[in-house]
Amino acid sequence: MLAVVAVLAALAAAVVAAVRLRARRGIATAMQRATYDVLHTAALAADPLRAGLSPGTAAKAARHLRTLVGAAGLTIADGQRCLAFDGRGSHHSDQFTAAAARALDSHRSIVLTASDLPCDQVDCIVRGAVVAPLSGQVTAVLVAVADDHPAPGLVQATLETARWAGSQLALAELDSSRERLARAEVRALRAQISPHFIYNALTAIASFVRTDPERARELILEFAEFTRYSFRAHGDFTTLAEELRSIDRYLTIERARFGDRLQVRLQIAPEVLPVGLPFLCLQPLVENAVRHGLSRKPGVGMVSIEARDAGAECHITVEDDGVGMDPAVFAAGMPETDDGQHVGLANVDERLRSVFGDGFGLVVETAPGAGTKVSMRVPKFHPGVRA
């Protein structure tokens, strides 16, 4: 029995020693813990701020901003009202709103003392406040409530937090601007490619009206579905499968124009069909391939479309065996040529970089007489991409 007790005691001592050793390795210094706490709180406040300033987002951010400042209370005001309040002192909202209006008009921070904040509540703890305009914002301020005369530390913390919060709102506005730009670029892309294709499609359909009415009818239906997809009013993103269906309709109409001169080769991995990508990012590549593969090349032209599974990414290439061009033209930024070609490529390149990052733009390989190959990489999963 004593032997068993001795063994258990030894095991307990070993466990305690292991825990202490692990603790010594895992416990951060006080400075590291403080740094972590600040960064973690800032991240919690950043999420709602990056959605833009509204009563809802202000309410979600106010508690974390008050923690960063270390104030008894904190409000975010816009000069007309307090959008959100956290902590103590909310009964001074009207005074804080008036002070916010003065700070916004002067573009300067204001320190309020007890004499600036008269109150008839016996138990009121408010003895001052720091009013700081959010950096880069002309419509909102941060008001930190003090339960004593505002100390220099509170003033500096409020000013720095207001500057940081303003930068988060600026990033939110940048994100919103990029989204609006992406939508505008899609509209511009439709305007650039549609007239050219519509004219040729209608001409091709007209040529079959008398000689082959049934085929003309089928082409009209394909054309209707293609235009319905291209001019849809909702969604900035689509799936690879939907984009390929639209491209198939486009190629059906182009084959009616060119006959056997247009050859198409498809190699599509089934597992990448659900991948989300920016709306109308393949159509311009295929249209350019058809135009380069046929318009200035005698005889048969081949257009190849390939989509491969590459782990976390989908790799897509569109290639033609047309006349090609000088690579320096693309290196200079894919400018528009006299016949309007390559406008779509520049548009697609900008939108891919805007959505996925600068590492996901188009890669163009071309040379005079050697055709053109355009490649893109698309992440299979990316935040914000919802097809």
C-alpha positions, 0 to 999 in steps of 0.5 A, spaced: 500 500 500 505 504 501 508 503 495 502 504 491 502 511 495 509 512 493 508 511 486 502 516 485 505 521 489 511 521 484 506 521 478 503 527 481 509 530 482 511 529 475 505 532 472 506 538 477 513 539 474 510 538 467 505 543 468 510 548 471 515 547 465 509 548 460 507 554 463 513 557 464 514 556 456 507 559 454 506 565 459 508 571 455 511 577 459 507 583 461 509 587 455 507 581 450 500 580 454 499 588 453 500 588 446 496 582 444 490 585 448 491 591 444 491 588 438 486 583 439 481 589 441 483 593 435 481 587 431 474 586 434 473 594 433 476 594 426 471 588 423 464 593 424 468 599 422 470 596 415 463 595 414 462 603 414 459 608 419 452 607 421 448 606 428 449 599 427 456 598 426 458 604 431 454 600 436 458 594 435 465 598 435 464 603 441 465 597 446 472 595 443 474 603 442 472 604 449 477 599 452 482 601 447 482 608 450 481 606 457 475 611 458 469 611 463 464 612 457 465 613 449 460 615 444 461 616 436 457 622 434 456 625 427 454 632 430 447 631 430 446 625 434 450 620 438 450 614 433 452 609 439 454 610 446 458 605 451 459 606 458 457 611 463 455 618 461 450 617 456 445 623 459 450 628 457 449 626 450 446 632 447 452 636 450 457 631 447 453 632 440 454 640 441 461 639 442 462 634 436 459 639 431 464 644 434 470 639 433 467 638 426 467 645 424 474 647 426 477 640 424 480 640 431 480 636 438 476 639 444 478 637 451 471 639 455 472 640 463 467 639 468 465 646 467 463 645 460 458 639 462 453 642 467 449 636 470 443 636 475 444 628 477 447 628 484 451 621 482 454 623 475 461 621 475 462 625 468 468 630 470 470 631 463 471 629 456 476 629 450 472 630 443 477 628 437 474 628 429 476 621 426 482 622 421 479 623 414 472 623 416 468 630 416 462 627 419 464 623 425 468 624 432 470 620 438 468 622 445 471 619 451 468 620 457 472 622 463 471 621 471 476 626 473 479 632 469 482 629 462 489 627 463 494 627 458 494 620 457 487 620 456 487 625 451 493 622 447 489 615 447 483 618 444 487 622 439 490 616 437 484 611 437 480 616 433 486 617 428 486 609 427 478 608 427 478 614 421 483 609 417 479 603 418 473 607 415 477 610 410 479 603 408 471 601 408 470 607 403 476 604 399 473 597 399 466 600 397 469 604 391 473 598 389 466 594 388 463 600 385 468 601 380 468 593 379 461 594 377 462 600 373 467 596 369 462 590 368 458 595 365 463 598 361 465 591 358 458 590 356 458 596 352 465 595 349 464 588 347 456 587 345 455 592 339 461 588 335 458 581 337 451 583 336 452 586 329 455 580 327 450 575 330 444 578 327 448 578 320 449 571 321 442 569 323 439 573 317 443 569 313 439 563 315 432 566 315 431 563 308 435 558 307 435 554 313 429 557 318 430 552 323 437 553 324 435 561 324 430 559 330 435 555 334 441 561 333 436 566 335 434 562 342 442 561 343 443 569 342 437 571 346 440 566 352 447 569 351 444 576 351 440 575 357 446 572 361 451 578 359 446 583 361 443 580 367 442 586 373 444 582 379 451 579 382 458 581 381 460 574 380 458 567 377 461 560 376 465 557 371 460 553 369 455 558 368 461 562 364 462 556 360 455 555 358 455 563 356 461 562 352 458 555 348 452 560 346 457 565 343 461 560 340 455 556 337 453 563 334 460 564 331 461 557 328 454 560 324 459 565 321 465 562 320 463 555 319 469 550 319 474 555 319 473 556 327 475 550 331 474 549 338 478 545 343 475 544 350 479 541 356 475 542 363 476 538 369 469 537 372 471 539 379 473 546 378 466 547 375 463 550 381 469 555 382 467 562 383 470 568 378 468 575 376 462 576 372 464 576 364 471 575 365 472 569 360 468 572 355 473 577 353 478 572 352 474 568 348 472 573 343 479 576 343 481 569 341 476 568 336 478 575 332 485 573 333 485 566 331 480 568 325 479 575 323 487 576 320 489 569 319 487 565 312 484 558 313 482 554 319 483 557 326 483 553 333 481 556 339 483 552 346 479 553 352 482 549 358 481 549 366 485 545 370 484 543 378 491 546 381 490 544 388 487 551 392 486 554 385 483 553 378 488 555 372 484 557 366 487 558 359 484 561 353 489 560 347 489 561 339 493 559 333 492 566 330 497 571 328 499 573 335 502 580 336 508 584 339 509 582 346 511 589 348 504 591 346 502 587 352 507 589 357 505 597 356 499 595 359 494 592 354 492 598 350 486 598 346 488 597 338 485 601 332 479 596 332 477 596 339 481 589 341 484 588 347 480 593 351 476 586 354 483 584 356 485 590 360 478 590 364 479 583 366 486 584 368 484 589 373 478 586 375 481 580 377 487 584 381 481 588 384 478 581 387 483 576 388 490 581 389 495 583 384 498 576 384 492 574 380 492 578 374 492 575 367 498 572 364 499 573 356 504 569 352 504 572 344 509 573 339 508 575 331 506 569 328 505 564 334 498 566 336 496 568 343 495 564 350 492 568 356 492 565 362 489 566 369 489 563 376 483 563 380 482 561 388 477 556 389 475 559 395 476 567 396 472 571 402 467 575 398 466 571 392 459 569 392 457 566 385 
